Amino acid sequence: MQNNRPLSGIRVLDLGSFIAGPYAAEIMAMLGADVVKIEPTTGGDPFRRGEGTASPYFVQANAGKRSLAVNLKAPEGRDLVKALLPNFDVFIENSRPGVMERLGLGADVVRTINPSIIYASASGFGDGGPWRDRAAYDTIGLSMSGFLSLMSDKDDFQLAGTCIGDLTTGLVTALGIVSALVGREISPDRQGAELKTSLLEAMTTMTSDALTQMFETGERPHRESRHPAANSFCPRTADGSSIAVHLSSPQKFWLAFLKAMDNPAFGDDPRFATYADRRANYFELRPLVEAEFIKHGKEEWERRLIEADVPFAPIVPVDELPDNEQMKWLDMFEPERNGQRLVRAPWRINGERPGKPTWAPDIGAHTRELALEVLDPEAVDALIVKGVLAQACTQTTERTR
């Protein structure tokens, strides 16, 4: 019977930095893969921000990995990585196009050394076209993809509150890698693959519904443009809370909503009789719903909406998520450590949720043991003395749970 870590036995070289590449590798680590993070000897991944494992962002994206600190600008450093390639199944990088090629670790070189490896690249805008060489961070991808426009008020554009672009790219990259691994296993010659995606491509998974909406209505989507079709509301209650309601198109939910509101007068208004009517007259309906909700507090509305079986949820602030009753039942967070709660994998496999097996590693915490896979002890010592490799004085990789 398969355990809850189906990627046990798969080995991953993570040459990513910041979020997108490392998050893809982190997903694989939670699913059981042995992920080796290759990072610079000085400072490590820039996402450590000079704080080592005290950087909460670095820890969230790198818990459960092993760290090999190697200077890839030195020929001996690149040779070590090349020597390790036959022992690995996946190679992940999220540099600008051309960076890995200049280091001698492009897909052609890596796949020549190990034809079975999955070589995954996640760039900003793809490896061609007029935007190929431009710098890209999360906000740039969100802006270029249409997402910021979609999530802003009409003609009043705003920034996003979290790095949804980088995280989406990590998810898309991980999905592609796992698919390629399955393809390799059913291939008679176990041939690997070169997988390419980008922040811009990945964000199409977040904007495809909006594009469909645009083709349907002929209008540019914005933050409120989907609300009529979704028949969704976010009214405030008498005690200052807010509740999100999403009725969609089934008439039964509209009738249940009227029942929860104790059948207000506008329930008989012909402007709102059918879904098509409510969609067409949504902005006339919304203030009427808001006027009803301000009459009672959150607990009273939750009782009514539950009894009537209306699709709703209270607005849950991020700082309340770890203590949310449903999140607790789902067991979504590791126990608190160093004032931080790490988020576990978003699946349960055979009834168990894969967690973060260990804390994030110090820079070079596993350099020696990994280098010894392909070099003798004297050669490893020589590379450490020369500064091609670096090893941590201590290791902070004990299990998180």
ChimeraX attribute file (.defattr): number of C-alpha atoms within 10 A of each C-alpha:
attribute: neighborCount
match mode: 1-to-1
recipient: residues
	/A:1	4
	/A:2	7
	/A:3	14
	/A:4	19
	/A:5	20
	/A:6	15
	/A:7	17
	/A:8	15
	/A:9	12
	/A:10	18
	/A:11	21
	/A:12	24
	/A:13	25
	/A:14	28
	/A:15	21
	/A:16	23
	/A:17	22
	/A:18	19
	/A:19	25
	/A:20	31
	/A:21	28
	/A:22	28
	/A:23	26
	/A:24	29
	/A:25	34
	/A:26	28
	/A:27	25
	/A:28	27
	/A:29	29
	/A:30	27
	/A:31	24
	/A:32	23
	/A:33	23
	/A:34	22
	/A:35	27
	/A:36	24
	/A:37	29
	/A:38	24
	/A:39	23
	/A:40	22
	/A:41	21
	/A:42	16
	/A:43	15
	/A:44	23
	/A:45	22
	/A:46	15
	/A:47	18
	/A:48	20
	/A:49	15
	/A:50	13
	/A:51	12
	/A:52	19
	/A:53	21
	/A:54	14
	/A:55	14
	/A:56	19
	/A:57	16
	/A:58	24
	/A:59	20
	/A:60	22
	/A:61	25
	/A:62	29
	/A:63	24
	/A:64	28
	/A:65	30
	/A:66	26
	/A:67	29
	/A:68	31
	/A:69	30
	/A:70	29
	/A:71	21
	/A:72	21
	/A:73	13
	/A:74	13
	/A:75	12
	/A:76	15
	/A:77	18
	/A:78	18
	/A:79	14
	/A:80	22
	/A:81	19
	/A:82	18
	/A:83	15
	/A:84	19
	/A:85	21
	/A:86	15
	/A:87	16
	/A:88	19
	/A:89	21
	/A:90	25
	/A:91	27
	/A:92	24
	/A:93	24
	/A:94	27
	/A:95	18
	/A:96	19
	/A:97	21
	/A:98	14
	/A:99	13
	/A:100	17
	/A:101	13
	/A:102	10
	/A:103	13
	/A:104	18
	/A:105	19
	/A:106	17
	/A:107	20
	/A:108	14
	/A:109	14
	/A:110	21
	/A:111	21
	/A:112	10
	/A:113	15
	/A:114	19
	/A:115	19
	/A:116	21
	/A:117	28
	/A:118	27
	/A:119	24
	/A:120	25
	/A:121	27
	/A:122	30
	/A:123	27
	/A:124	29
	/A:125	26
	/A:126	20
	/A:127	18
	/A:128	9
	/A:129	8
	/A:130	9
	/A:131	12
	/A:132	16
	/A:133	16
	/A:134	12
	/A:135	13
	/A:136	20
	/A:137	16
	/A:138	21
	/A:139	19
	/A:140	17
	/A:141	25
	/A:142	25
	/A:143	18
	/A:144	15
	/A:145	21
	/A:146	19
	/A:147	24
	/A:148	20
	/A:149	21
	/A:150	23
	/A:151	18
	/A:152	17
	/A:153	15
	/A:154	14
	/A:155	8
	/A:156	8
	/A:157	15
	/A:158	13
	/A:159	13
	/A:160	16
	/A:161	7
	/A:162	10
	/A:163	15
	/A:164	17
	/A:165	27
	/A:166	29
	/A:167	22
	/A:168	22
	/A:169	29
	/A:170	27
	/A:171	20
	/A:172	21
	/A:173	28
	/A:174	22
	/A:175	15
	/A:176	18
	/A:177	25
	/A:178	15
	/A:179	11
	/A:180	21
	/A:181	23
	/A:182	13
	/A:183	15
	/A:184	18
	/A:185	13
	/A:186	10
	/A:187	11
	/A:188	8
	/A:189	10
	/A:190	15
	/A:191	18
	/A:192	22
	/A:193	20
	/A:194	15
	/A:195	17
	/A:196	17
	/A:197	21
	/A:198	24
	/A:199	30
	/A:200	25
	/A:201	20
	/A:202	24
	/A:203	23
	/A:204	16
	/A:205	12
	/A:206	17
	/A:207	16
	/A:208	11
	/A:209	13
	/A:210	19
	/A:211	18
	/A:212	12
	/A:213	17
	/A:214	15
	/A:215	12
	/A:216	9
	/A:217	11
	/A:218	10
	/A:219	11
	/A:220	14
	/A:221	25
	/A:222	22
	/A:223	15
	/A:224	14
	/A:225	19
	/A:226	16
	/A:227	17
	/A:228	21
	/A:229	18
	/A:230	16
	/A:231	19
	/A:232	19
	/A:233	21
	/A:234	18
	/A:235	20
	/A:236	21
	/A:237	21
	/A:238	16
	/A:239	12
	/A:240	10
	/A:241	15
	/A:242	20
	/A:243	18
	/A:244	15
	/A:245	19
	/A:246	18
	/A:247	21
	/A:248	17
	/A:249	16
	/A:250	10
	/A:251	13
	/A:252	12
	/A:253	17
	/A:254	22
	/A:255	17
	/A:256	21
	/A:257	22
	/A:258	20
	/A:259	17
	/A:260	20
	/A:261	17
	/A:262	12
	/A:263	13
	/A:264	14
	/A:265	9
	/A:266	14
	/A:267	17
	/A:268	11
	/A:269	11
	/A:270	10
	/A:271	18
	/A:272	19
	/A:273	15
	/A:274	14
	/A:275	21
	/A:276	14
	/A:277	14
	/A:278	21
	/A:279	20
	/A:280	15
	/A:281	14
	/A:282	21
	/A:283	13
	/A:284	12
	/A:285	19
	/A:286	18
	/A:287	13
	/A:288	13
	/A:289	19
	/A:290	15
	/A:291	12
	/A:292	16
	/A:293	21
	/A:294	18
	/A:295	13
	/A:296	13
	/A:297	16
	/A:298	19
	/A:299	13
	/A:300	13
	/A:301	21
	/A:302	17
	/A:303	12
	/A:304	18
	/A:305	21
	/A:306	14
	/A:307	12
	/A:308	17
	/A:309	14
	/A:310	22
	/A:311	16
	/A:312	18
	/A:313	15
	/A:314	15
	/A:315	11
	/A:316	13
	/A:317	8
	/A:318	8
	/A:319	8
	/A:320	10
	/A:321	14
	/A:322	19
	/A:323	11
	/A:324	14
	/A:325	11
	/A:326	11
	/A:327	13
	/A:328	12
	/A:329	9
	/A:330	15
	/A:331	19
	/A:332	21
	/A:333	19
	/A:334	17
	/A:335	14
	/A:336	12
	/A:337	11
	/A:338	7
	/A:339	7
	/A:340	14
	/A:341	15
	/A:342	22
	/A:343	16
	/A:344	19
	/A:345	19
	/A:346	14
	/A:347	15
	/A:348	14
	/A:349	14
	/A:350	11
	/A:351	9
	/A:352	13
	/A:353	19
	/A:354	22
	/A:355	28
	/A:356	27
	/A:357	20
	/A:358	19
	/A:359	23
	/A:360	29
	/A:361	26
	/A:362	23
	/A:363	31
	/A:364	27
	/A:365	22
	/A:366	22
	/A:367	23
	/A:368	21
	/A:369	14
	/A:370	18
	/A:371	22
	/A:372	14
	/A:373	13
	/A:374	16
	/A:375	16
	/A:376	10
	/A:377	13
	/A:378	10
	/A:379	13
	/A:380	21
	/A:381	16
	/A:382	12
	/A:383	18
	/A:384	18
	/A:385	11
	/A:386	10
	/A:387	17
	/A:388	22
	/A:389	27
	/A:390	27
	/A:391	21
	/A:392	18
	/A:393	9
	/A:394	11
	/A:395	16
	/A:396	14
	/A:397	19
	/A:398	12
	/A:399	12
	/A:400	17
	/A:401	12
